[in-house]
Amino acid sequence: MKTRHWDRRGNGGLTFTELGFGTAPLGNLYRAISDEEAAAVLDAAWECGTRYFDTAPLYGLGLAESRVGRFLRSKLRHEFVLSTKVGRIMKVCPPEQRTGIGKFFNTPSRREVFDYSYDGVMRSFEASFERTGLDSFDILFVHDLDVFNHGTQEACDYYVEQFMSGGYQAMISLRDQNVVSAIGGGINEWQMCQLLAERGDFDLFLLAGRYTLLEQEALETFLPMCVTRGIGIVLGGPYNSGILATGPVAGAQYNYSDAPTEVLERARRIEVVCRKHGVSLPNAALNFPFFHPAVVSVIPGGQSVNQVVSNYRARSTPIPVELWDDLKTVGLMRQDAPVCETWGIESK
């Protein structure tokens, strides 16, 4: 698998496989899978060449961290890149009070408590070591510091201030001590990523679902800023949580909910153009983000071996440039969206 080497700070940097693996599905997202099934999925990703794995305490309320840690403990540490996240503390609770009922299944009985303070970040980081059984992480992301998760702009602003005056200082300290190689944010809104980038010294952002075939508003100001500052982008949610993988079918998911009518229609129109060029919608969706020069890895995740292999095959499928040209011509893609290979730091 091709790799992209990122070295913003001149300290050797990190080498990402173009396809990473997002472990939210291993936290029994939407349906429960067994430990054996999870291990088979991780084995398939490894066999396909994936060497970057992203996890978080939220995913299965600790379950995903435990599963990926069990798998990676059998590998040599220099062979993979690993990121986890901070911003939530997992508290033991009665089963009926656990976080994510109806979203995560068969998980530990835990409830999330948002805590972006200095101590909260350090406690979360330490708990991730315990759950994974590993001795180091490469990247630490502050998680879900956005309006989508906190409900209102006022609540989000409160947590941003708590983070910048506390948790951010903890992350800077961890990076300065070489405990982690890079810090950043795993966030659903490019506007919040930009706000953090303007206020602090961040290396990478895991931007979920906001630079895809369906939407490219991040090209307005945020992604150009990343290129200028050498900030890398890990692109999560390339299928916008489902619709670009399934197509605009009944019950198609967008942003973790049923896709609204206007999104279904836009996806339908994009799919028509893809079919004209003999390309499936998911193949086009997975390949599109790689053209942006800030993107270091795309992490589609997967809950089955077939999904992992399909993602690998999709990345290996050539996409005719005429497809992108046609999408721009009919107004289904921004004119300034890169549509040719522009990665210039190091590509193998």
C-alpha positions in Angstrom: 0.0 0.0 0.0 1.2 3.5 -0.8 2.4 5.7 2.1 2.5 9.4 2.8 5.2 10.8 5.0 4.4 13.8 7.1 7.0 15.8 9.0 5.7 19.2 10.0 8.0 19.7 13.0 11.2 18.4 11.4 11.6 15.6 14.0 11.3 12.7 11.6 7.5 12.8 11.4 5.2 9.9 10.8 4.5 7.6 7.8 0.9 7.0 7.1 -0.5 4.3 4.9 -3.0 5.9 2.5 -5.7 3.8 3.9 -6.0 3.9 7.6 -8.5 2.1 9.8 -11.1 3.9 11.9 -12.1 1.6 14.8 -15.5 3.0 15.7 -17.2 -0.1 14.0 -15.1 -2.3 16.3 -16.9 -0.7 19.2 -20.1 -2.4 18.1 -21.4 0.6 16.3 -25.0 -0.1 15.1 -24.6 -3.8 15.7 -22.6 -6.1 17.9 -19.7 -8.2 16.6 -17.7 -10.8 18.5 -14.1 -10.4 19.6 -13.3 -13.1 17.0 -15.0 -11.1 14.2 -13.2 -7.9 15.3 -9.8 -9.7 15.2 -10.6 -11.0 11.7 -11.4 -7.5 10.5 -8.1 -6.2 11.9 -6.2 -9.1 10.4 -7.7 -8.3 7.0 -6.8 -4.6 7.3 -3.2 -5.6 8.2 -3.0 -8.1 5.3 -4.1 -5.4 2.9 -1.2 -3.2 4.1 -2.9 -0.9 6.6 -0.5 0.4 9.2 -2.4 3.4 10.6 -5.1 2.8 13.2 -7.3 5.4 14.9 -9.3 4.7 18.0 -11.1 6.6 20.9 -12.5 5.9 24.4 -16.0 6.7 23.0 -16.0 3.8 20.5 -17.9 1.1 22.3 -17.2 2.9 25.6 -13.7 1.4 25.7 -14.4 -1.7 23.7 -12.6 -0.6 20.5 -9.5 0.5 22.3 -9.4 -2.9 24.0 -9.8 -4.8 20.8 -7.3 -2.8 18.7 -4.8 -2.9 21.6 -5.1 -6.7 21.9 -4.4 -6.9 18.1 -1.5 -4.5 18.0 0.3 -5.9 21.0 1.3 -8.8 18.7 3.0 -6.4 16.2 6.3 -4.6 16.4 5.8 -1.1 17.6 7.7 0.6 14.8 5.4 -1.1 12.2 2.3 0.9 12.9 1.0 4.4 13.7 -1.7 4.8 16.3 -3.9 7.6 17.4 -6.4 8.0 20.2 -8.5 10.8 21.6 -9.2 12.8 24.8 -12.1 14.9 26.0 -14.3 12.3 27.6 -13.9 10.3 30.8 -15.7 7.0 30.9 -17.6 6.5 34.2 -19.1 3.2 35.5 -22.9 3.4 35.6 -26.0 1.3 35.7 -26.7 -0.4 32.3 -29.8 1.8 31.6 -27.7 4.9 32.0 -24.9 4.1 29.6 -24.0 6.3 26.7 -24.9 5.3 23.2 -28.0 3.2 23.8 -29.3 2.3 20.3 -26.0 3.3 18.7 -23.4 1.1 20.4 -24.4 -2.5 21.4 -23.2 -5.0 24.0 -20.7 -2.5 25.5 -19.4 -2.0 29.0 -21.9 0.0 31.2 -20.2 3.4 31.0 -21.4 6.9 30.6 -19.4 9.7 29.0 -18.4 12.8 31.0 -17.0 15.6 28.9 -13.8 16.9 30.4 -11.4 19.0 28.4 -9.4 20.2 31.4 -5.7 19.6 32.0 -6.4 16.8 34.5 -9.2 15.4 32.4 -6.9 15.0 29.3 -4.2 13.4 31.4 -6.7 11.0 33.0 -8.2 10.1 29.7 -4.8 9.5 28.2 -3.8 7.2 31.1 -7.0 5.2 30.8 -6.3 4.6 27.1 -3.0 3.1 28.0 -4.8 0.7 30.4 -7.5 -0.3 27.9 -5.1 -0.9 25.0 -2.3 -2.4 27.1 0.2 -0.5 24.8 3.1 1.7 26.0 2.8 4.5 23.5 0.6 6.5 21.1 1.8 8.5 18.2 -1.0 11.0 17.9 -3.4 12.5 20.4 -6.6 14.2 19.2 -9.0 16.2 21.2 -12.4 14.7 20.4 -15.7 16.1 19.3 -15.0 19.7 20.3 -17.9 20.9 18.1 -21.5 22.1 18.1 -22.7 18.8 16.6 -21.8 17.0 19.8 -22.4 19.7 22.4 -25.7 20.9 21.1 -25.3 24.7 21.1 -22.7 27.2 20.2 -22.7 28.4 23.8 -21.9 24.9 25.2 -19.2 24.4 22.6 -17.6 27.8 23.4 -17.5 26.8 27.1 -15.6 23.6 26.3 -13.3 25.3 23.8 -12.3 27.7 26.6 -11.9 24.9 29.1 -9.7 23.0 26.6 -7.5 26.0 25.5 -6.8 26.9 29.1 -6.3 23.4 30.3 -6.3 20.3 28.1 -4.4 22.0 25.3 -1.6 22.7 27.7 -1.5 19.1 28.7 -1.3 18.0 25.0 1.5 20.5 24.4 3.4 19.1 27.4 3.0 15.5 26.2 4.3 16.5 22.7 7.2 18.5 24.2 8.2 15.5 26.2 8.0 13.3 23.1 5.3 11.2 24.8 3.4 11.7 21.5 4.7 12.8 18.2 1.7 15.0 17.2 -1.4 16.6 18.6 -4.6 17.7 16.9 -8.4 17.4 16.9 -10.8 14.7 15.8 -13.8 16.9 14.9 -17.0 16.8 12.7 -16.9 20.5 11.7 -14.2 22.1 9.6 -15.1 25.5 11.1 -14.1 24.3 14.6 -10.9 22.8 13.2 -10.1 26.1 11.8 -10.8 27.9 15.0 -8.5 25.6 16.9 -5.8 26.0 14.2 -6.0 29.7 14.6 -5.7 29.6 18.4 -3.1 26.9 18.9 -0.2 25.0 17.5 -1.8 21.8 16.1 -0.2 19.2 13.8 -3.0 17.1 12.4 -6.8 17.2 12.3 -9.0 14.2 11.9 -11.8 15.8 9.9 -14.9 13.5 9.8 -17.2 13.7 6.9 -16.5 17.3 5.9 -14.5 16.8 2.7 -16.3 14.2 0.5 -18.0 13.9 -2.8 -21.1 15.4 -1.2 -19.5 18.4 0.4 -16.3 20.4 0.0 -16.9 23.7 1.9 -13.7 23.1 3.8 -12.0 24.3 0.7 -13.2 27.8 1.5 -10.5 28.6 4.1 -9.6 25.7 6.3 -7.9 23.3 3.9 -5.8 26.1 2.3 -4.7 27.1 5.8 -3.6 23.5 6.4 -1.5 23.4 3.2 0.2 26.8 4.2 1.0 25.6 7.7 1.9 22.0 6.9 -1.0 20.7 9.0 -2.0 17.2 7.9 -5.5 15.9 7.5 -6.7 12.5 8.4 -10.0 12.2 6.5 -12.7 10.3 8.4 -16.1 9.4 7.1 -15.4 9.4 3.4 -18.8 7.8 2.8 -20.6 10.5 5.0 -21.5 7.7 7.5 -23.1 5.5 4.8 -24.8 7.1 1.9 -21.8 7.2 -0.4 -21.2 3.5 0.2 -24.8 2.3 -0.1 -26.0 4.8 -2.6 -29.2 6.9 -2.1 -31.4 3.9 -1.0 -34.2 3.9 1.6 -32.7 4.3 5.1 -29.3 5.6 3.8 -27.3 7.2 6.6 -25.8 10.7 6.5 -24.1 12.2 9.5 -25.3 9.2 11.6 -29.0 9.8 10.8 -31.4 9.0 8.0 -30.3 11.1 5.0 -32.6 14.1 4.2 -34.3 14.4 0.9 -31.8 17.0 -0.5 -28.8 14.8 0.3 -30.5 11.7 -1.2 -31.1 13.7 -4.4 -27.6 15.1 -4.6 -26.1 11.6 -4.1 -28.4 10.2 -6.8 -27.2 12.8 -9.2 -23.6 12.1 -8.4 -24.2 8.4 -8.8 -25.7 9.0 -12.3 -22.4 10.7 -13.4 -20.3 7.9 -11.9 -22.3 5.2 -13.8 -21.8 7.1 -17.0 -18.1 6.5 -16.6 -18.4 2.9 -15.4 -17.4 3.8 -11.8 -19.3 2.8 -8.7 -20.3 5.5 -6.3 -18.2 4.1 -3.3 -15.1 3.8 -5.5 -15.3 7.4 -6.5 -16.1 8.5 -3.0 -13.1 6.8 -1.4 -10.6 8.0 -4.0 -11.7 11.7 -4.2 -10.2 12.9 -0.9 -6.7 11.6 -1.7 -6.2 14.3 -4.3 -6.0 17.1 -1.7 -2.4 17.8 -0.8 -3.1 18.1 3.0 -4.6 14.6 3.3 -2.2 12.1 4.8 -4.6 9.2 5.2 -8.3 8.3 4.7 -9.9 6.0 7.4 -13.1 4.4 6.2 -13.2 1.7 9.0 -15.2 -1.5 8.5 -17.1 -4.1 10.5 -16.5 -7.1 8.2 -13.6 -8.6 6.3 -15.6 -7.9 3.0 -15.8 -4.2 3.8 -12.1 -3.9 4.5 -11.2 -5.7 1.3 -13.7 -3.6 -0.7 -12.1 -0.4 0.6 -8.6 -1.7 -0.4 -9.9 -2.6 -3.9 -11.6 0.7 -4.2 -8.4 2.6 -3.6 -6.7 0.4 -6.2 -9.3 1.3 -8.8 -8.3 3.9 -11.4 -10.9 6.7 -11.7 -11.0 8.5 -15.1 -10.3 12.3 -14.8 -13.4 12.9 -17.0 -15.6 11.8 -14.1 -14.4 14.6 -12.0 -14.6 17.1 -14.9 -18.2 16.1 -15.5 -19.1 16.5 -11.8 -17.7 20.0 -11.9 -19.5 20.9 -15.2 -22.9 20.0 -13.8 -22.2 21.8 -10.5 -21.9 18.7 -8.3 -18.3 19.4 -7.3 -16.5 22.6 -6.5 -14.4 24.0 -9.3 -11.4 24.4 -6.9 -11.5 20.8 -5.7 -8.2 19.1 -6.6 -8.7 16.1 -8.9 -5.2 14.9 -9.7 -2.4 13.6 -7.5 -0.8 16.5 -5.7 0.8 14.9 -2.6 4.3 16.4 -2.6 5.9 15.6 0.7 6.6 11.9 0.0 4.6 9.3 -1.8 5.8 5.7 -2.4 
